[in-house]
Amino acid sequence: MPLPNMNNVYVTHKGKEVSIAYHENFGTAGIERSIAIIPETKDGWDTTELKWYGKSLNSLIDELIKVRDEIDKQN
């Protein structure tokens, strides 16, 4: 099985790292577009909630706003 074509952008907000991902041929999912707040430990990935975005810029922005608001509530 070939390795997936993975592209990630990492940004920070209030000390939290956020991953914006676009993966092609990721398992059987085809194209995967997701945003995640990077957990502080590797064990945190088990409970990390991914936010999914569509093909449009508006979709990406809408999900980024949700992630920003979630981080703001934590701090």
PDB file of N, CA, C and O in Angstrom:
ATOM      1  N   MET A   1       0.849  -1.178   0.000  1.00  0.00           N
ATOM      2  CA  MET A   1       0.000   0.000   0.000  1.00  0.00           C
ATOM      3  C   MET A   1       0.895   1.242   0.000  1.00  0.00           C
ATOM      4  O   MET A   1       1.775   1.360   0.852  1.00  0.00           O
ATOM      5  N   PRO A   2       0.687   2.168  -0.937  1.00  0.00           N
ATOM      6  CA  PRO A   2       1.512   3.379  -0.971  1.00  0.00           C
ATOM      7  C   PRO A   2       1.211   4.292   0.216  1.00  0.00           C
ATOM      8  O   PRO A   2       0.098   4.306   0.741  1.00  0.00           O
ATOM      9  N   LEU A   3       2.223   5.053   0.627  1.00  0.00           N
ATOM     10  CA  LEU A   3       2.032   6.009   1.718  1.00  0.00           C
ATOM     11  C   LEU A   3       1.124   7.149   1.269  1.00  0.00           C
ATOM     12  O   LEU A   3       1.144   7.530   0.099  1.00  0.00           O
ATOM     13  N   PRO A   4       0.334   7.693   2.181  1.00  0.00           N
ATOM     14  CA  PRO A   4      -0.555   8.807   1.816  1.00  0.00           C
ATOM     15  C   PRO A   4       0.237  10.075   1.556  1.00  0.00           C
ATOM     16  O   PRO A   4       1.310  10.285   2.122  1.00  0.00           O
ATOM     17  N   ASN A   5      -0.310  10.916   0.690  1.00  0.00           N
ATOM     18  CA  ASN A   5       0.253  12.235   0.436  1.00  0.00           C
ATOM     19  C   ASN A   5      -0.289  13.141   1.528  1.00  0.00           C
ATOM     20  O   ASN A   5      -1.463  13.510   1.504  1.00  0.00           O
ATOM     21  N   MET A   6       0.567  13.505   2.498  1.00  0.00           N
ATOM     22  CA  MET A   6       0.103  14.236   3.667  1.00  0.00           C
ATOM     23  C   MET A   6       0.641  15.663   3.651  1.00  0.00           C
ATOM     24  O   MET A   6       1.835  15.890   3.454  1.00  0.00           O
ATOM     25  N   ASN A   7      -0.238  16.596   3.856  1.00  0.00           N
ATOM     26  CA  ASN A   7       0.119  18.002   3.933  1.00  0.00           C
ATOM     27  C   ASN A   7      -0.512  18.586   5.181  1.00  0.00           C
ATOM     28  O   ASN A   7      -1.730  18.534   5.355  1.00  0.00           O
ATOM     29  N   ASN A   8       0.320  19.141   6.050  1.00  0.00           N
ATOM     30  CA  ASN A   8      -0.176  19.757   7.274  1.00  0.00           C
ATOM     31  C   ASN A   8       0.377  21.168   7.402  1.00  0.00           C
ATOM     32  O   ASN A   8       1.516  21.440   7.022  1.00  0.00           O
ATOM     33  N   VAL A   9      -0.442  22.056   7.938  1.00  0.00           N
ATOM     34  CA  VAL A   9      -0.032  23.401   8.328  1.00  0.00           C
ATOM     35  C   VAL A   9      -0.244  23.463   9.828  1.00  0.00           C
ATOM     36  O   VAL A   9      -1.292  23.059  10.331  1.00  0.00           O
ATOM     37  N   TYR A  10       0.752  23.971  10.546  1.00  0.00           N
ATOM     38  CA  TYR A  10       0.644  24.086  11.999  1.00  0.00           C
ATOM     39  C   TYR A  10       0.628  25.556  12.383  1.00  0.00           C
ATOM     40  O   TYR A  10       1.466  26.339  11.934  1.00  0.00           O
ATOM     41  N   VAL A  11      -0.338  25.918  13.221  1.00  0.00           N
ATOM     42  CA  VAL A  11      -0.454  27.279  13.728  1.00  0.00           C
ATOM     43  C   VAL A  11      -0.680  27.179  15.236  1.00  0.00           C
ATOM     44  O   VAL A  11      -1.053  26.120  15.742  1.00  0.00           O
ATOM     45  N   THR A  12      -0.456  28.280  15.950  1.00  0.00           N
ATOM     46  CA  THR A  12      -0.720  28.286  17.380  1.00  0.00           C
ATOM     47  C   THR A  12      -1.713  29.381  17.735  1.00  0.00           C
ATOM     48  O   THR A  12      -1.794  30.418  17.076  1.00  0.00           O
ATOM     49  N   HIS A  13      -2.461  29.119  18.792  1.00  0.00           N
ATOM     50  CA  HIS A  13      -3.393  30.101  19.340  1.00  0.00           C
ATOM     51  C   HIS A  13      -3.373  29.927  20.852  1.00  0.00           C
ATOM     52  O   HIS A  13      -3.698  28.858  21.369  1.00  0.00           O
ATOM     53  N   LYS A  14      -2.992  30.983  21.554  1.00  0.00           N
ATOM     54  CA  LYS A  14      -2.915  30.962  23.021  1.00  0.00           C
ATOM     55  C   LYS A  14      -2.107  29.778  23.539  1.00  0.00           C
ATOM     56  O   LYS A  14      -2.468  29.149  24.534  1.00  0.00           O
ATOM     57  N   GLY A  15      -1.009  29.486  22.848  1.00  0.00           N
ATOM     58  CA  GLY A  15      -0.105  28.422  23.274  1.00  0.00           C
ATOM     59  C   GLY A  15      -0.502  27.023  22.847  1.00  0.00           C
ATOM     60  O   GLY A  15       0.245  26.076  23.091  1.00  0.00           O
ATOM     61  N   LYS A  16      -1.650  26.867  22.220  1.00  0.00           N
ATOM     62  CA  LYS A  16      -2.096  25.552  21.730  1.00  0.00           C
ATOM     63  C   LYS A  16      -1.725  25.415  20.251  1.00  0.00           C
ATOM     64  O   LYS A  16      -1.944  26.334  19.462  1.00  0.00           O
ATOM     65  N   GLU A  17      -1.163  24.265  19.885  1.00  0.00           N
ATOM     66  CA  GLU A  17      -0.823  24.023  18.491  1.00  0.00           C
ATOM     67  C   GLU A  17      -2.030  23.390  17.793  1.00  0.00           C
ATOM     68  O   GLU A  17      -2.682  22.494  18.329  1.00  0.00           O
ATOM     69  N   VAL A  18      -2.302  23.878  16.594  1.00  0.00           N
ATOM     70  CA  VAL A  18      -3.432  23.404  15.793  1.00  0.00           C
ATOM     71  C   VAL A  18      -2.896  22.889  14.461  1.00  0.00           C
ATOM     72  O   VAL A  18      -2.072  23.543  13.822  1.00  0.00           O
ATOM     73  N   SER A  19      -3.361  21.730  14.053  1.00  0.00           N
ATOM     74  CA  SER A  19      -2.973  21.139  12.774  1.00  0.00           C
ATOM     75  C   SER A  19      -4.127  21.281  11.784  1.00  0.00           C
ATOM     76  O   SER A  19      -5.261  20.902  12.074  1.00  0.00           O
ATOM     77  N   ILE A  20      -3.819  21.832  10.617  1.00  0.00           N
ATOM     78  CA  ILE A  20      -4.767  21.894   9.505  1.00  0.00           C
ATOM     79  C   ILE A  20      -4.231  20.914   8.471  1.00  0.00           C
ATOM     80  O   ILE A  20      -3.142  21.105   7.929  1.00  0.00           O
ATOM     81  N   ALA A  21      -4.995  19.873   8.203  1.00  0.00           N
ATOM     82  CA  ALA A  21      -4.481  18.766   7.392  1.00  0.00           C
ATOM     83  C   ALA A  21      -5.278  18.556   6.115  1.00  0.00           C
ATOM     84  O   ALA A  21      -6.490  18.765   6.063  1.00  0.00           O
ATOM     85  N   TYR A  22      -4.547  18.131   5.080  1.00  0.00           N
ATOM     86  CA  TYR A  22      -5.145  17.698   3.819  1.00  0.00           C
ATOM     87  C   TYR A  22      -4.378  16.448   3.413  1.00  0.00           C
ATOM     88  O   TYR A  22      -3.182  16.517   3.131  1.00  0.00           O
ATOM     89  N   HIS A  23      -5.059  15.307   3.381  1.00  0.00           N
ATOM     90  CA  HIS A  23      -4.414  14.046   3.046  1.00  0.00           C
ATOM     91  C   HIS A  23      -5.121  13.410   1.855  1.00  0.00           C
ATOM     92  O   HIS A  23      -6.349  13.331   1.818  1.00  0.00           O
ATOM     93  N   GLU A  24      -4.337  12.960   0.887  1.00  0.00           N
ATOM     94  CA  GLU A  24      -4.888  12.214  -0.250  1.00  0.00           C
ATOM     95  C   GLU A  24      -4.584  10.729  -0.068  1.00  0.00           C
ATOM     96  O   GLU A  24      -3.524  10.355   0.433  1.00  0.00           O
ATOM     97  N   ASN A  25      -5.535   9.891  -0.486  1.00  0.00           N
ATOM     98  CA  ASN A  25      -5.380   8.440  -0.427  1.00  0.00           C
ATOM     99  C   ASN A  25      -5.020   7.965   0.968  1.00  0.00           C
ATOM    100  O   ASN A  25      -4.132   7.129   1.133  1.00  0.00           O
ATOM    101  N   PHE A  26      -5.699   8.491   1.966  1.00  0.00           N
ATOM    102  CA  PHE A  26      -5.458   8.130   3.361  1.00  0.00           C
ATOM    103  C   PHE A  26      -6.340   6.940   3.689  1.00  0.00           C
ATOM    104  O   PHE A  26      -7.522   7.103   3.991  1.00  0.00           O
ATOM    105  N   GLY A  27      -5.780   5.761   3.632  1.00  0.00           N
ATOM    106  CA  GLY A  27      -6.561   4.539   3.851  1.00  0.00           C
ATOM    107  C   GLY A  27      -7.617   4.420   2.768  1.00  0.00           C
ATOM    108  O   GLY A  27      -7.301   4.525   1.583  1.00  0.00           O
ATOM    109  N   THR A  28      -8.843   4.205   3.148  1.00  0.00           N
ATOM    110  CA  THR A  28      -9.929   4.090   2.173  1.00  0.00           C
ATOM    111  C   THR A  28     -10.742   5.373   2.094  1.00  0.00           C
ATOM    112  O   THR A  28     -11.740   5.437   1.376  1.00  0.00           O
ATOM    113  N   ALA A  29     -10.310   6.410   2.844  1.00  0.00           N
ATOM    114  CA  ALA A  29     -11.109   7.637   2.925  1.00  0.00           C
ATOM    115  C   ALA A  29     -10.998   8.521   1.684  1.00  0.00           C
ATOM    116  O   ALA A  29     -11.786   9.454   1.532  1.00  0.00           O
ATOM    117  N   GLY A  30     -10.045   8.254   0.798  1.00  0.00           N
ATOM    118  CA  GLY A  30      -9.866   9.130  -0.361  1.00  0.00           C
ATOM    119  C   GLY A  30      -9.182  10.411   0.066  1.00  0.00           C
ATOM    120  O   GLY A  30      -7.991  10.393   0.378  1.00  0.00           O
ATOM    121  N   ILE A  31      -9.898  11.521   0.091  1.00  0.00           N
ATOM    122  CA  ILE A  31      -9.345  12.802   0.515  1.00  0.00           C
ATOM    123  C   ILE A  31      -9.898  13.146   1.890  1.00  0.00           C
ATOM    124  O   ILE A  31     -11.105  13.083   2.121  1.00  0.00           O
ATOM    125  N   GLU A  32      -9.009  13.507   2.788  1.00  0.00           N
ATOM    126  CA  GLU A  32      -9.393  13.852   4.150  1.00  0.00           C
ATOM    127  C   GLU A  32      -8.930  15.269   4.459  1.00  0.00           C
ATOM    128  O   GLU A  32      -7.752  15.589   4.301  1.00  0.00           O
ATOM    129  N   ARG A  33      -9.846  16.108   4.893  1.00  0.00           N
ATOM    130  CA  ARG A  33      -9.537  17.489   5.288  1.00  0.00           C
ATOM    131  C   ARG A  33      -9.961  17.642   6.743  1.00  0.00           C
ATOM    132  O   ARG A  33     -11.143  17.523   7.066  1.00  0.00           O
ATOM    133  N   SER A  34      -8.991  17.906   7.622  1.00  0.00           N
ATOM    134  CA  SER A  34      -9.335  17.966   9.040  1.00  0.00           C
ATOM    135  C   SER A  34      -8.499  19.005   9.775  1.00  0.00           C
ATOM    136  O   SER A  34      -7.437  19.427   9.317  1.00  0.00           O
ATOM    137  N   ILE A  35      -9.020  19.398  10.933  1.00  0.00           N
ATOM    138  CA  ILE A  35      -8.357  20.332  11.836  1.00  0.00           C
ATOM    139  C   ILE A  35      -8.378  19.688  13.211  1.00  0.00           C
ATOM    140  O   ILE A  35      -9.393  19.125  13.623  1.00  0.00           O
ATOM    141  N   ALA A  36      -7.250  19.769  13.930  1.00  0.00           N
ATOM    142  CA  ALA A  36      -7.181  19.199  15.271  1.00  0.00           C
ATOM    143  C   ALA A  36      -6.325  20.077  16.167  1.00  0.00           C
ATOM    144  O   ALA A  36      -5.331  20.657  15.730  1.00  0.00           O
ATOM    145  N   ILE A  37      -6.728  20.165  17.422  1.00  0.00           N
ATOM    146  CA  ILE A  37      -5.879  20.767  18.436  1.00  0.00           C
ATOM    147  C   ILE A  37      -4.913  19.667  18.853  1.00  0.00           C
ATOM    148  O   ILE A  37      -5.338  18.605  19.309  1.00  0.00           O
ATOM    149  N   ILE A  38      -3.613  19.917  18.699  1.00  0.00           N
ATOM    150  CA  ILE A  38      -2.616  18.902  18.993  1.00  0.00           C
ATOM    151  C   ILE A  38      -2.608  18.644  20.510  1.00  0.00           C
ATOM    152  O   ILE A  38      -2.466  19.578  21.299  1.00  0.00           O
ATOM    153  N   PRO A  39      -2.762  17.373  20.912  1.00  0.00           N
ATOM    154  CA  PRO A  39      -2.760  17.074  22.345  1.00  0.00           C
ATOM    155  C   PRO A  39      -1.360  17.255  22.944  1.00  0.00           C
ATOM    156  O   PRO A  39      -0.354  17.196  22.237  1.00  0.00           O
ATOM    157  N   GLU A  40      -1.323  17.473  24.246  1.00  0.00           N
ATOM    158  CA  GLU A  40      -0.045  17.680  24.924  1.00  0.00           C
ATOM    159  C   GLU A  40       0.775  16.401  25.032  1.00  0.00           C
ATOM    160  O   GLU A  40       2.002  16.461  25.120  1.00  0.00           O
ATOM    161  N   THR A  41       0.110  15.236  25.025  1.00  0.00           N
ATOM    162  CA  THR A  41       0.813  13.952  25.078  1.00  0.00           C
ATOM    163  C   THR A  41       0.302  13.064  23.938  1.00  0.00           C
ATOM    164  O   THR A  41      -0.776  13.294  23.392  1.00  0.00           O
ATOM    165  N   LYS A  42       1.091  12.053  23.593  1.00  0.00           N
ATOM    166  CA  LYS A  42       0.675  11.117  22.542  1.00  0.00           C
ATOM    167  C   LYS A  42      -0.613  10.389  22.919  1.00  0.00           C
ATOM    168  O   LYS A  42      -1.417  10.055  22.049  1.00  0.00           O
ATOM    169  N   ASP A  43      -0.808  10.143  24.218  1.00  0.00           N
ATOM    170  CA  ASP A  43      -2.023   9.465  24.674  1.00  0.00           C
ATOM    171  C   ASP A  43      -3.266  10.300  24.408  1.00  0.00           C
ATOM    172  O   ASP A  43      -4.369   9.761  24.319  1.00  0.00           O
ATOM    173  N   GLY A  44      -3.097  11.618  24.279  1.00  0.00           N
ATOM    174  CA  GLY A  44      -4.225  12.509  24.043  1.00  0.00           C
ATOM    175  C   GLY A  44      -4.902  12.326  22.709  1.00  0.00           C
ATOM    176  O   GLY A  44      -6.042  12.755  22.528  1.00  0.00           O
ATOM    177  N   TRP A  45      -4.212  11.688  21.758  1.00  0.00           N
ATOM    178  CA  TRP A  45      -4.827  11.484  20.439  1.00  0.00           C
ATOM    179  C   TRP A  45      -6.058  10.594  20.507  1.00  0.00           C
ATOM    180  O   TRP A  45      -6.929  10.668  19.640  1.00  0.00           O
ATOM    181  N   ASP A  46      -6.134   9.754  21.532  1.00  0.00           N
ATOM    182  CA  ASP A  46      -7.296   8.861  21.671  1.00  0.00           C
ATOM    183  C   ASP A  46      -8.592   9.634  21.849  1.00  0.00           C
ATOM    184  O   ASP A  46      -9.657   9.160  21.453  1.00  0.00           O
ATOM    185  N   THR A  47      -8.512  10.819  22.442  1.00  0.00           N
ATOM    186  CA  THR A  47      -9.722  11.601  22.719  1.00  0.00           C
ATOM    187  C   THR A  47      -9.787  12.898  21.911  1.00  0.00           C
ATOM    188  O   THR A  47     -10.685  13.714  22.120  1.00  0.00           O
ATOM    189  N   THR A  48      -8.843  13.091  20.993  1.00  0.00           N
ATOM    190  CA  THR A  48      -8.830  14.310  20.182  1.00  0.00           C
ATOM    191  C   THR A  48      -9.966  14.284  19.174  1.00  0.00           C
ATOM    192  O   THR A  48     -10.141  13.315  18.434  1.00  0.00           O
ATOM    193  N   GLU A  49     -10.731  15.360  19.159  1.00  0.00           N
ATOM    194  CA  GLU A  49     -11.846  15.479  18.210  1.00  0.00           C
ATOM    195  C   GLU A  49     -11.351  16.192  16.951  1.00  0.00           C
ATOM    196  O   GLU A  49     -10.817  17.299  17.026  1.00  0.00           O
ATOM    197  N   LEU A  50     -11.531  15.557  15.808  1.00  0.00           N
ATOM    198  CA  LEU A  50     -11.185  16.185  14.538  1.00  0.00           C
ATOM    199  C   LEU A  50     -12.371  17.001  14.045  1.00  0.00           C
ATOM    200  O   LEU A  50     -13.522  16.587  14.179  1.00  0.00           O
ATOM    201  N   LYS A  51     -12.082  18.149  13.483  1.00  0.00           N
ATOM    202  CA  LYS A  51     -13.096  18.967  12.812  1.00  0.00           C
ATOM    203  C   LYS A  51     -12.876  18.764  11.314  1.00  0.00           C
ATOM    204  O   LYS A  51     -11.745  18.856  10.835  1.00  0.00           O
ATOM    205  N   TRP A  52     -13.925  18.495  10.591  1.00  0.00           N
ATOM    206  CA  TRP A  52     -13.821  18.230   9.154  1.00  0.00           C
ATOM    207  C   TRP A  52     -14.253  19.465   8.373  1.00  0.00           C
ATOM    208  O   TRP A  52     -15.246  20.104   8.719  1.00  0.00           O
ATOM    209  N   TYR A  53     -13.519  19.799   7.334  1.00  0.00           N
ATOM    210  CA  TYR A  53     -13.894  20.923   6.475  1.00  0.00           C
ATOM    211  C   TYR A  53     -14.018  20.464   5.035  1.00  0.00           C
ATOM    212  O   TYR A  53     -13.438  19.456   4.632  1.00  0.00           O
ATOM    213  N   GLY A  54     -14.783  21.222   4.271  1.00  0.00           N
ATOM    214  CA  GLY A  54     -15.053  20.869   2.880  1.00  0.00           C
ATOM    215  C   GLY A  54     -14.073  21.519   1.919  1.00  0.00           C
ATOM    216  O   GLY A  54     -12.962  21.889   2.299  1.00  0.00           O
ATOM    217  N   LYS A  55     -14.497  21.653   0.669  1.00  0.00           N
ATOM    218  CA  LYS A  55     -13.638  22.177  -0.386  1.00  0.00           C
ATOM    219  C   LYS A  55     -13.540  23.697  -0.403  1.00  0.00           C
ATOM    220  O   LYS A  55     -12.624  24.249  -1.011  1.00  0.00           O
ATOM    221  N   SER A  56     -14.468  24.376   0.253  1.00  0.00           N
ATOM    222  CA  SER A  56     -14.507  25.837   0.139  1.00  0.00           C
ATOM    223  C   SER A  56     -13.702  26.522   1.236  1.00  0.00           C
ATOM    224  O   SER A  56     -13.503  25.962   2.314  1.00  0.00           O
ATOM    225  N   LEU A  57     -13.247  27.720   0.959  1.00  0.00           N
ATOM    226  CA  LEU A  57     -12.560  28.542   1.941  1.00  0.00           C
ATOM    227  C   LEU A  57     -13.480  28.839   3.120  1.00  0.00           C
ATOM    228  O   LEU A  57     -13.042  28.827   4.270  1.00  0.00           O
ATOM    229  N   ASN A  58     -14.742  29.101   2.840  1.00  0.00           N
ATOM    230  CA  ASN A  58     -15.701  29.376   3.916  1.00  0.00           C
ATOM    231  C   ASN A  58     -15.819  28.199   4.878  1.00  0.00           C
ATOM    232  O   ASN A  58     -15.926  28.395   6.089  1.00  0.00           O
ATOM    233  N   SER A  59     -15.800  26.992   4.353  1.00  0.00           N
ATOM    234  CA  SER A  59     -15.884  25.802   5.194  1.00  0.00           C
ATOM    235  C   SER A  59     -14.669  25.725   6.122  1.00  0.00           C
ATOM    236  O   SER A  59     -14.814  25.443   7.311  1.00  0.00           O
ATOM    237  N   LEU A  60     -13.486  25.972   5.586  1.00  0.00           N
ATOM    238  CA  LEU A  60     -12.265  25.963   6.387  1.00  0.00           C
ATOM    239  C   LEU A  60     -12.320  27.049   7.464  1.00  0.00           C
ATOM    240  O   LEU A  60     -12.009  26.790   8.627  1.00  0.00           O
ATOM    241  N   ILE A  61     -12.707  28.239   7.083  1.00  0.00           N
ATOM    242  CA  ILE A  61     -12.793  29.357   8.033  1.00  0.00           C
ATOM    243  C   ILE A  61     -13.801  29.052   9.139  1.00  0.00           C
ATOM    244  O   ILE A  61     -13.527  29.305  10.312  1.00  0.00           O
ATOM    245  N   ASP A  62     -14.956  28.515   8.778  1.00  0.00           N
ATOM    246  CA  ASP A  62     -15.981  28.186   9.783  1.00  0.00           C
ATOM    247  C   ASP A  62     -15.434  27.214  10.828  1.00  0.00           C
ATOM    248  O   ASP A  62     -15.665  27.395  12.024  1.00  0.00           O
ATOM    249  N   GLU A  63     -14.715  26.194  10.387  1.00  0.00           N
ATOM    250  CA  GLU A  63     -14.175  25.209  11.326  1.00  0.00           C
ATOM    251  C   GLU A  63     -13.034  25.797  12.147  1.00  0.00           C
ATOM    252  O   GLU A  63     -12.895  25.470  13.326  1.00  0.00           O
ATOM    253  N   LEU A  64     -12.216  26.658  11.549  1.00  0.00           N
ATOM    254  CA  LEU A  64     -11.140  27.317  12.298  1.00  0.00           C
ATOM    255  C   LEU A  64     -11.706  28.214  13.403  1.00  0.00           C
ATOM    256  O   LEU A  64     -11.144  28.294  14.496  1.00  0.00           O
ATOM    257  N   ILE A  65     -12.801  28.876  13.113  1.00  0.00           N
ATOM    258  CA  ILE A  65     -13.450  29.712  14.131  1.00  0.00           C
ATOM    259  C   ILE A  65     -13.924  28.851  15.301  1.00  0.00           C
ATOM    260  O   ILE A  65     -13.779  29.244  16.458  1.00  0.00           O
ATOM    261  N   LYS A  66     -14.490  27.677  15.005  1.00  0.00           N
ATOM    262  CA  LYS A  66     -14.932  26.769  16.062  1.00  0.00           C
ATOM    263  C   LYS A  66     -13.750  26.325  16.931  1.00  0.00           C
ATOM    264  O   LYS A  66     -13.858  26.268  18.156  1.00  0.00           O
ATOM    265  N   VAL A  67     -12.624  26.013  16.284  1.00  0.00           N
ATOM    266  CA  VAL A  67     -11.434  25.592  17.023  1.00  0.00           C
ATOM    267  C   VAL A  67     -10.903  26.748  17.870  1.00  0.00           C
ATOM    268  O   VAL A  67     -10.543  26.552  19.030  1.00  0.00           O
ATOM    269  N   ARG A  68     -10.852  27.935  17.303  1.00  0.00           N
ATOM    270  CA  ARG A  68     -10.405  29.118  18.050  1.00  0.00           C
ATOM    271  C   ARG A  68     -11.289  29.337  19.273  1.00  0.00           C
ATOM    272  O   ARG A  68     -10.790  29.576  20.372  1.00  0.00           O
ATOM    273  N   ASP A  69     -12.602  29.254  19.078  1.00  0.00           N
ATOM    274  CA  ASP A  69     -13.540  29.466  20.191  1.00  0.00           C
ATOM    275  C   ASP A  69     -13.373  28.387  21.265  1.00  0.00           C
ATOM    276  O   ASP A  69     -13.490  28.675  22.456  1.00  0.00           O
ATOM    277  N   GLU A  70     -13.105  27.166  20.853  1.00  0.00           N
ATOM    278  CA  GLU A  70     -12.889  26.073  21.815  1.00  0.00           C
ATOM    279  C   GLU A  70     -11.635  26.351  22.656  1.00  0.00           C
ATOM    280  O   GLU A  70     -11.645  26.156  23.872  1.00  0.00           O
ATOM    281  N   ILE A  71     -10.570  26.801  22.014  1.00  0.00           N
ATOM    282  CA  ILE A  71      -9.343  27.132  22.751  1.00  0.00           C
ATOM    283  C   ILE A  71      -9.590  28.315  23.676  1.00  0.00           C
ATOM    284  O   ILE A  71      -9.129  28.318  24.817  1.00  0.00           O
ATOM    285  N   ASP A  72     -10.315  29.320  23.194  1.00  0.00           N
ATOM    286  CA  ASP A  72     -10.620  30.499  24.021  1.00  0.00           C
ATOM    287  C   ASP A  72     -11.378  30.106  25.295  1.00  0.00           C
ATOM    288  O   ASP A  72     -11.148  30.693  26.352  1.00  0.00           O
ATOM    289  N   LYS A  73     -12.276  29.124  25.205  1.00  0.00           N
ATOM    290  CA  LYS A  73     -13.041  28.687  26.374  1.00  0.00           C
ATOM    291  C   LYS A  73     -12.154  27.978  27.395  1.00  0.00           C
ATOM    292  O   LYS A  73     -12.438  28.001  28.593  1.00  0.00           O
ATOM    293  N   GLN A  74     -11.074  27.345  26.915  1.00  0.00           N
ATOM    294  CA  GLN A  74     -10.165  26.621  27.798  1.00  0.00           C
ATOM    295  C   GLN A  74      -9.246  27.555  28.564  1.00  0.00           C
ATOM    296  O   GLN A  74      -8.750  27.207  29.636  1.00  0.00           O
ATOM    297  N   ASN A  75      -9.016  28.749  28.010  1.00  0.00           N
ATOM    298  CA  ASN A  75      -8.054  29.673  28.631  1.00  0.00           C
ATOM    299  C   ASN A  75      -8.781  30.824  29.272  1.00  0.00           C
ATOM    300  O   ASN A  75      -8.149  31.710  29.848  1.00  0.00           O
TER     301      ASN A  75
END
